[in-house]
Amino acid sequence: MKIQLGSIGNKVWSVSKQKVTAFWKENKKFLLICAFVVTPIKSVLADWNWVPTGSMNPTIMEGDLVYVDKAAYDLRVPLTMKRIAKWADPERGDIVVFFSPQDGVRIVKRVIGVPGDELEIVNHVVYLNGGKLSYEVLPTKDSASFKPDLKGEVLFAEENLPNHSHEIMLTPRLTQNTKLANLSKTTLPEGKYFIIGDNRDNSLDSRTYGFVDRDLIVGKVSHVIASFNTFNYCIPRCERFFSKLK
Protein backbone atom coordinates (compact mmCIF):
# COMPACT_ATOMS: atom_id res chain seq x y z
CA MET A 1 0.00 0.00 0.00
CA LYS A 2 1.44 3.33 -1.01
CA ILE A 3 0.91 6.21 1.45
CA GLN A 4 0.66 9.70 0.04
CA LEU A 5 2.47 11.62 2.79
CA GLY A 6 2.08 14.94 1.04
CA SER A 7 -1.67 14.49 0.81
CA ILE A 8 -1.94 13.57 4.50
CA GLY A 9 0.15 16.58 5.49
CA ASN A 10 -2.05 18.90 3.47
CA LYS A 11 -5.17 17.49 5.12
CA VAL A 12 -3.69 17.89 8.62
CA TRP A 13 -2.68 21.49 7.82
CA SER A 14 -6.14 22.22 6.43
CA VAL A 15 -7.87 20.85 9.55
CA SER A 16 -5.49 22.76 11.85
CA LYS A 17 -6.04 25.97 9.91
CA GLN A 18 -9.81 25.53 10.18
CA LYS A 19 -9.57 25.03 13.96
CA VAL A 20 -7.36 28.09 14.40
CA THR A 21 -9.72 30.17 12.28
CA ALA A 22 -12.74 28.98 14.24
CA PHE A 23 -10.99 29.65 17.55
CA TRP A 24 -10.08 33.17 16.41
CA LYS A 25 -13.66 33.93 15.32
CA GLU A 26 -15.06 32.69 18.64
CA ASN A 27 -12.51 34.38 20.89
CA LYS A 28 -11.15 37.36 18.97
CA LYS A 29 -12.65 39.94 21.35
CA PHE A 30 -11.05 38.25 24.35
CA LEU A 31 -7.72 37.86 22.56
CA LEU A 32 -7.70 41.50 21.47
CA ILE A 33 -8.45 42.63 25.03
CA CYS A 34 -5.52 40.54 26.27
CA ALA A 35 -3.22 41.92 23.59
CA PHE A 36 -4.13 45.59 23.91
CA VAL A 37 -5.39 45.97 27.48
CA VAL A 38 -4.31 43.21 29.88
CA THR A 39 -0.74 42.83 28.59
CA PRO A 40 0.09 46.57 28.74
CA ILE A 41 -1.45 46.81 32.21
CA LYS A 42 0.68 43.89 33.41
CA SER A 43 3.69 45.44 31.77
CA VAL A 44 3.25 48.97 33.14
CA LEU A 45 0.91 49.11 36.15
CA ALA A 46 0.48 45.83 38.00
CA ASP A 47 1.65 42.25 37.76
CA TRP A 48 1.84 39.08 39.80
CA ASN A 49 4.58 36.50 40.20
CA TRP A 50 4.84 33.00 41.59
CA VAL A 51 7.84 32.62 43.89
CA PRO A 52 9.61 29.27 43.38
CA THR A 53 12.55 29.66 45.77
CA GLY A 54 13.11 30.32 49.46
CA SER A 55 15.57 33.21 49.24
CA MET A 56 13.04 35.55 50.87
CA ASN A 57 11.97 33.20 53.70
CA PRO A 58 10.35 33.85 56.10
CA THR A 59 8.75 36.94 54.52
CA ILE A 60 7.90 35.30 51.20
CA MET A 61 7.44 31.54 51.00
CA GLU A 62 7.93 29.10 48.16
CA GLY A 63 4.53 28.84 46.49
CA ASP A 64 3.47 32.44 47.20
CA LEU A 65 1.81 34.44 44.45
CA VAL A 66 2.86 38.04 45.06
CA TYR A 67 1.43 41.31 43.79
CA VAL A 68 3.87 43.64 42.03
CA ASP A 69 3.11 47.35 41.85
CA LYS A 70 4.97 48.37 38.69
CA ALA A 71 3.90 51.99 39.03
CA ALA A 72 5.31 52.37 42.54
CA TYR A 73 8.37 54.27 41.37
CA ASP A 74 7.89 55.25 37.74
CA LEU A 75 5.96 54.82 34.51
CA ARG A 76 7.47 52.94 31.59
CA VAL A 77 6.62 52.35 27.96
CA PRO A 78 4.61 49.09 27.75
CA LEU A 79 6.73 45.97 27.19
CA THR A 80 9.97 47.93 27.55
CA MET A 81 12.24 49.27 30.30
CA LYS A 82 12.13 52.80 28.87
CA ARG A 83 11.00 55.23 31.57
CA ILE A 84 8.44 57.92 30.72
CA ALA A 85 8.24 59.50 34.18
CA LYS A 86 9.68 58.94 37.65
CA TRP A 87 8.07 59.99 40.93
CA ALA A 88 9.89 57.92 43.54
CA ASP A 89 12.91 55.71 44.21
CA PRO A 90 13.12 52.48 46.19
CA GLU A 91 13.64 52.98 49.92
CA ARG A 92 15.39 50.85 52.52
CA GLY A 93 13.12 47.98 53.47
CA ASP A 94 11.21 47.89 50.17
CA ILE A 95 10.71 44.47 48.62
CA VAL A 96 11.35 44.87 44.91
CA VAL A 97 11.27 42.91 41.68
CA PHE A 98 14.30 43.48 39.47
CA PHE A 99 16.39 41.90 36.76
CA SER A 100 19.50 40.24 38.13
CA PRO A 101 22.70 41.93 36.90
CA GLN A 102 24.23 38.46 36.87
CA ASP A 103 21.98 36.66 34.39
CA GLY A 104 18.98 38.90 33.67
CA VAL A 105 16.51 36.66 35.53
CA ARG A 106 13.62 38.51 37.19
CA ILE A 107 13.77 38.00 40.95
CA VAL A 108 12.48 39.46 44.21
CA LYS A 109 14.60 40.67 47.16
CA ARG A 110 14.74 43.46 49.75
CA VAL A 111 16.52 46.82 49.50
CA ILE A 112 18.76 47.53 52.50
CA GLY A 113 21.08 50.09 50.95
CA VAL A 114 20.35 53.12 48.76
CA PRO A 115 22.72 55.43 46.84
CA GLY A 116 25.20 57.14 49.16
CA ASP A 117 24.84 54.60 51.99
CA GLU A 118 27.92 53.08 53.59
CA LEU A 119 27.41 49.37 54.24
CA GLU A 120 29.32 46.68 56.06
CA ILE A 121 28.27 43.17 57.12
CA VAL A 122 30.04 41.26 59.89
CA ASN A 123 28.77 37.76 60.70
CA HIS A 124 25.38 38.67 59.21
CA VAL A 125 25.12 41.84 61.30
CA VAL A 126 24.56 44.87 59.07
CA TYR A 127 26.29 48.18 59.76
CA LEU A 128 24.63 51.09 57.99
CA ASN A 129 26.29 54.50 57.76
CA GLY A 130 28.53 53.70 60.71
CA GLY A 131 25.76 52.39 62.95
CA LYS A 132 24.99 48.79 63.84
CA LEU A 133 21.44 47.64 63.09
CA SER A 134 19.58 46.22 66.07
CA TYR A 135 18.22 42.66 66.06
CA GLU A 136 15.61 40.92 68.19
CA VAL A 137 15.50 37.13 68.36
CA LEU A 138 12.05 35.78 67.45
CA PRO A 139 10.33 32.50 68.43
CA THR A 140 10.76 29.51 66.15
CA LYS A 141 8.07 29.29 63.48
CA ASP A 142 6.12 26.27 62.30
CA SER A 143 8.63 24.51 60.07
CA ALA A 144 5.96 22.78 57.95
CA SER A 145 6.16 25.57 55.38
CA PHE A 146 9.93 25.35 54.99
CA LYS A 147 12.10 22.80 53.26
CA PRO A 148 12.00 19.50 55.19
CA ASP A 149 15.79 19.46 55.61
CA LEU A 150 15.60 22.79 57.47
CA LYS A 151 13.30 21.49 60.19
CA GLY A 152 14.61 22.56 63.58
CA GLU A 153 17.70 24.21 62.08
CA VAL A 154 16.61 27.76 61.34
CA LEU A 155 16.68 30.85 63.54
CA PHE A 156 14.53 33.96 63.16
CA ALA A 157 15.16 37.55 64.08
CA GLU A 158 13.72 40.99 63.47
CA GLU A 159 16.12 43.32 61.71
CA ASN A 160 15.58 47.03 62.31
CA LEU A 161 16.44 49.32 59.44
CA PRO A 162 15.80 53.05 59.90
CA ASN A 163 12.00 53.46 59.76
CA HIS A 164 11.47 49.82 58.83
CA SER A 165 11.57 46.47 60.64
CA HIS A 166 11.29 43.04 59.06
CA GLU A 167 12.05 39.39 59.77
CA ILE A 168 15.11 37.53 58.58
CA MET A 169 16.06 33.86 58.72
CA LEU A 170 19.44 32.26 59.46
CA THR A 171 20.63 28.68 59.12
CA PRO A 172 23.63 28.27 61.47
CA ARG A 173 25.09 25.23 59.68
CA LEU A 174 25.35 27.31 56.50
CA THR A 175 26.93 30.41 58.02
CA GLN A 176 30.36 28.98 57.19
CA ASN A 177 29.81 30.65 53.82
CA THR A 178 31.73 33.80 54.70
CA LYS A 179 30.88 35.31 51.31
CA LEU A 180 27.29 35.65 52.49
CA ALA A 181 28.00 36.36 56.15
CA ASN A 182 30.45 39.22 55.60
CA LEU A 183 30.86 42.24 53.39
CA SER A 184 33.74 44.70 53.45
CA LYS A 185 32.84 48.31 54.07
CA THR A 186 31.56 49.86 50.85
CA THR A 187 29.74 52.99 49.72
CA LEU A 188 26.93 52.74 47.19
CA PRO A 189 27.44 54.89 44.07
CA GLU A 190 24.74 57.08 42.59
CA GLY A 191 21.94 55.06 41.03
CA LYS A 192 23.00 51.80 42.73
CA TYR A 193 21.13 49.74 45.33
CA PHE A 194 22.16 46.97 47.71
CA ILE A 195 19.50 44.26 47.53
CA ILE A 196 19.50 41.16 49.70
CA GLY A 197 17.30 38.16 50.54
CA ASP A 198 15.70 37.80 53.98
CA ASN A 199 16.92 34.19 54.01
CA ARG A 200 20.45 35.35 54.65
CA ASP A 201 22.21 31.98 54.28
CA ASN A 202 20.43 30.95 51.09
CA SER A 203 20.22 33.89 48.72
CA LEU A 204 22.19 35.06 45.71
CA ASP A 205 22.04 38.83 45.84
CA SER A 206 24.19 41.98 46.04
CA ARG A 207 26.62 40.11 48.29
CA THR A 208 27.59 37.94 45.31
CA TYR A 209 26.85 39.89 42.13
CA GLY A 210 27.21 43.45 43.38
CA PHE A 211 25.00 46.50 43.31
CA VAL A 212 21.74 46.64 41.36
CA ASP A 213 21.23 49.52 38.96
CA ARG A 214 18.11 51.63 39.46
CA ASP A 215 17.01 50.96 35.87
CA LEU A 216 16.85 47.21 36.58
CA ILE A 217 14.21 47.65 39.30
CA VAL A 218 10.73 47.18 37.82
CA GLY A 219 8.34 47.33 40.76
CA LYS A 220 7.52 46.99 44.44
CA VAL A 221 6.04 43.86 46.03
CA SER A 222 3.43 44.69 48.64
CA HIS A 223 1.06 41.74 49.15
CA VAL A 224 0.67 37.99 48.87
CA ILE A 225 -2.32 37.23 46.65
CA ALA A 226 -2.38 33.48 47.27
CA SER A 227 -0.10 30.83 48.73
CA PHE A 228 0.28 27.06 48.41
CA ASN A 229 2.62 24.86 50.41
CA THR A 230 4.81 23.25 47.76
CA PHE A 231 6.33 20.94 50.38
CA ASN A 232 2.97 19.54 51.48
CA TYR A 233 0.88 18.61 48.41
CA CYS A 234 0.30 22.29 47.54
CA ILE A 235 -2.16 22.68 50.40
CA PRO A 236 -3.40 26.30 50.47
CA ARG A 237 -1.90 28.51 53.16
CA CYS A 238 -5.18 30.32 53.67
CA GLU A 239 -3.75 32.61 56.35
CA ARG A 240 -1.42 34.12 53.73
CA PHE A 241 -4.09 34.92 51.15
CA PHE A 242 -4.31 38.70 50.53
CA SER A 243 -1.84 39.40 53.33
CA LYS A 244 0.34 42.52 53.43
CA LEU A 245 4.09 42.03 53.39
CA LYS A 246 6.31 43.83 55.87
C-alpha positions as CSV (number, residue, x, y, z in Angstrom):
1,M,0.0,0.0,0.0
2,K,1.4,3.3,-1.0
3,I,0.9,6.2,1.5
4,Q,0.7,9.7,0.0
5,L,2.5,11.6,2.8
6,G,2.1,14.9,1.0
7,S,-1.7,14.5,0.8
8,I,-1.9,13.6,4.5
9,G,0.1,16.6,5.5
10,N,-2.1,18.9,3.5
11,K,-5.2,17.5,5.1
12,V,-3.7,17.9,8.6
13,W,-2.7,21.5,7.8
14,S,-6.1,22.2,6.4
15,V,-7.9,20.9,9.6
16,S,-5.5,22.8,11.9
17,K,-6.0,26.0,9.9
18,Q,-9.8,25.5,10.2
19,K,-9.6,25.0,14.0
20,V,-7.4,28.1,14.4
21,T,-9.7,30.2,12.3
22,A,-12.7,29.0,14.2
23,F,-11.0,29.7,17.5
24,W,-10.1,33.2,16.4
25,K,-13.7,33.9,15.3
26,E,-15.1,32.7,18.6
27,N,-12.5,34.4,20.9
28,K,-11.2,37.4,19.0
29,K,-12.7,39.9,21.4
30,F,-11.1,38.3,24.3
31,L,-7.7,37.9,22.6
32,L,-7.7,41.5,21.5
33,I,-8.4,42.6,25.0
34,C,-5.5,40.5,26.3
35,A,-3.2,41.9,23.6
36,F,-4.1,45.6,23.9
37,V,-5.4,46.0,27.5
38,V,-4.3,43.2,29.9
39,T,-0.7,42.8,28.6
40,P,0.1,46.6,28.7
41,I,-1.5,46.8,32.2
42,K,0.7,43.9,33.4
43,S,3.7,45.4,31.8
44,V,3.3,49.0,33.1
45,L,0.9,49.1,36.1
46,A,0.5,45.8,38.0
47,D,1.7,42.3,37.8
48,W,1.8,39.1,39.8
49,N,4.6,36.5,40.2
50,W,4.8,33.0,41.6
51,V,7.8,32.6,43.9
52,P,9.6,29.3,43.4
53,T,12.6,29.7,45.8
54,G,13.1,30.3,49.5
55,S,15.6,33.2,49.2
56,M,13.0,35.6,50.9
57,N,12.0,33.2,53.7
58,P,10.3,33.8,56.1
59,T,8.7,36.9,54.5
60,I,7.9,35.3,51.2
61,M,7.4,31.5,51.0
62,E,7.9,29.1,48.2
63,G,4.5,28.8,46.5
64,D,3.5,32.4,47.2
65,L,1.8,34.4,44.4
66,V,2.9,38.0,45.1
67,Y,1.4,41.3,43.8
68,V,3.9,43.6,42.0
69,D,3.1,47.4,41.8
70,K,5.0,48.4,38.7
71,A,3.9,52.0,39.0
72,A,5.3,52.4,42.5
73,Y,8.4,54.3,41.4
74,D,7.9,55.3,37.7
75,L,6.0,54.8,34.5
76,R,7.5,52.9,31.6
77,V,6.6,52.3,28.0
78,P,4.6,49.1,27.7
79,L,6.7,46.0,27.2
80,T,10.0,47.9,27.6
81,M,12.2,49.3,30.3
82,K,12.1,52.8,28.9
83,R,11.0,55.2,31.6
84,I,8.4,57.9,30.7
85,A,8.2,59.5,34.2
86,K,9.7,58.9,37.6
87,W,8.1,60.0,40.9
88,A,9.9,57.9,43.5
89,D,12.9,55.7,44.2
90,P,13.1,52.5,46.2
91,E,13.6,53.0,49.9
92,R,15.4,50.8,52.5
93,G,13.1,48.0,53.5
94,D,11.2,47.9,50.2
95,I,10.7,44.5,48.6
96,V,11.4,44.9,44.9
97,V,11.3,42.9,41.7
98,F,14.3,43.5,39.5
99,F,16.4,41.9,36.8
100,S,19.5,40.2,38.1
101,P,22.7,41.9,36.9
102,Q,24.2,38.5,36.9
103,D,22.0,36.7,34.4
104,G,19.0,38.9,33.7
105,V,16.5,36.7,35.5
106,R,13.6,38.5,37.2
107,I,13.8,38.0,41.0
108,V,12.5,39.5,44.2
109,K,14.6,40.7,47.2
110,R,14.7,43.5,49.7
111,V,16.5,46.8,49.5
112,I,18.8,47.5,52.5
113,G,21.1,50.1,51.0
114,V,20.4,53.1,48.8
115,P,22.7,55.4,46.8
116,G,25.2,57.1,49.2
117,D,24.8,54.6,52.0
118,E,27.9,53.1,53.6
119,L,27.4,49.4,54.2
120,E,29.3,46.7,56.1
121,I,28.3,43.2,57.1
122,V,30.0,41.3,59.9
123,N,28.8,37.8,60.7
124,H,25.4,38.7,59.2
125,V,25.1,41.8,61.3
126,V,24.6,44.9,59.1
127,Y,26.3,48.2,59.8
128,L,24.6,51.1,58.0
129,N,26.3,54.5,57.8
130,G,28.5,53.7,60.7
131,G,25.8,52.4,63.0
132,K,25.0,48.8,63.8
133,L,21.4,47.6,63.1
134,S,19.6,46.2,66.1
135,Y,18.2,42.7,66.1
136,E,15.6,40.9,68.2
137,V,15.5,37.1,68.4
138,L,12.0,35.8,67.5
139,P,10.3,32.5,68.4
140,T,10.8,29.5,66.1
141,K,8.1,29.3,63.5
142,D,6.1,26.3,62.3
143,S,8.6,24.5,60.1
144,A,6.0,22.8,58.0
145,S,6.2,25.6,55.4
146,F,9.9,25.3,55.0
147,K,12.1,22.8,53.3
148,P,12.0,19.5,55.2
149,D,15.8,19.5,55.6
150,L,15.6,22.8,57.5
151,K,13.3,21.5,60.2
152,G,14.6,22.6,63.6
153,E,17.7,24.2,62.1
154,V,16.6,27.8,61.3
155,L,16.7,30.8,63.5
156,F,14.5,34.0,63.2
157,A,15.2,37.6,64.1
158,E,13.7,41.0,63.5
159,E,16.1,43.3,61.7
160,N,15.6,47.0,62.3
161,L,16.4,49.3,59.4
162,P,15.8,53.1,59.9
163,N,12.0,53.5,59.8
164,H,11.5,49.8,58.8
165,S,11.6,46.5,60.6
166,H,11.3,43.0,59.1
167,E,12.0,39.4,59.8
168,I,15.1,37.5,58.6
169,M,16.1,33.9,58.7
170,L,19.4,32.3,59.5
171,T,20.6,28.7,59.1
172,P,23.6,28.3,61.5
173,R,25.1,25.2,59.7
174,L,25.3,27.3,56.5
175,T,26.9,30.4,58.0
176,Q,30.4,29.0,57.2
177,N,29.8,30.6,53.8
178,T,31.7,33.8,54.7
179,K,30.9,35.3,51.3
180,L,27.3,35.7,52.5
181,A,28.0,36.4,56.2
182,N,30.5,39.2,55.6
183,L,30.9,42.2,53.4
184,S,33.7,44.7,53.5
185,K,32.8,48.3,54.1
186,T,31.6,49.9,50.9
187,T,29.7,53.0,49.7
188,L,26.9,52.7,47.2
189,P,27.4,54.9,44.1
190,E,24.7,57.1,42.6
191,G,21.9,55.1,41.0
192,K,23.0,51.8,42.7
193,Y,21.1,49.7,45.3
194,F,22.2,47.0,47.7
195,I,19.5,44.3,47.5
196,I,19.5,41.2,49.7
197,G,17.3,38.2,50.5
198,D,15.7,37.8,54.0
199,N,16.9,34.2,54.0
200,R,20.5,35.3,54.7
201,D,22.2,32.0,54.3
202,N,20.4,30.9,51.1
203,S,20.2,33.9,48.7
204,L,22.2,35.1,45.7
205,D,22.0,38.8,45.8
206,S,24.2,42.0,46.0
207,R,26.6,40.1,48.3
208,T,27.6,37.9,45.3
209,Y,26.8,39.9,42.1
210,G,27.2,43.4,43.4
211,F,25.0,46.5,43.3
212,V,21.7,46.6,41.4
213,D,21.2,49.5,39.0
214,R,18.1,51.6,39.5
215,D,17.0,51.0,35.9
216,L,16.8,47.2,36.6
217,I,14.2,47.6,39.3
218,V,10.7,47.2,37.8
219,G,8.3,47.3,40.8
220,K,7.5,47.0,44.4
221,V,6.0,43.9,46.0
222,S,3.4,44.7,48.6
223,H,1.1,41.7,49.1
224,V,0.7,38.0,48.9
225,I,-2.3,37.2,46.7
226,A,-2.4,33.5,47.3
227,S,-0.1,30.8,48.7
228,F,0.3,27.1,48.4
229,N,2.6,24.9,50.4
230,T,4.8,23.3,47.8
231,F,6.3,20.9,50.4
232,N,3.0,19.5,51.5
233,Y,0.9,18.6,48.4
234,C,0.3,22.3,47.5
235,I,-2.2,22.7,50.4
236,P,-3.4,26.3,50.5
237,R,-1.9,28.5,53.2
238,C,-5.2,30.3,53.7
239,E,-3.8,32.6,56.3
240,R,-1.4,34.1,53.7
241,F,-4.1,34.9,51.2
242,F,-4.3,38.7,50.5
243,S,-1.8,39.4,53.3
244,K,0.3,42.5,53.4
245,L,4.1,42.0,53.4
246,K,6.3,43.8,55.9
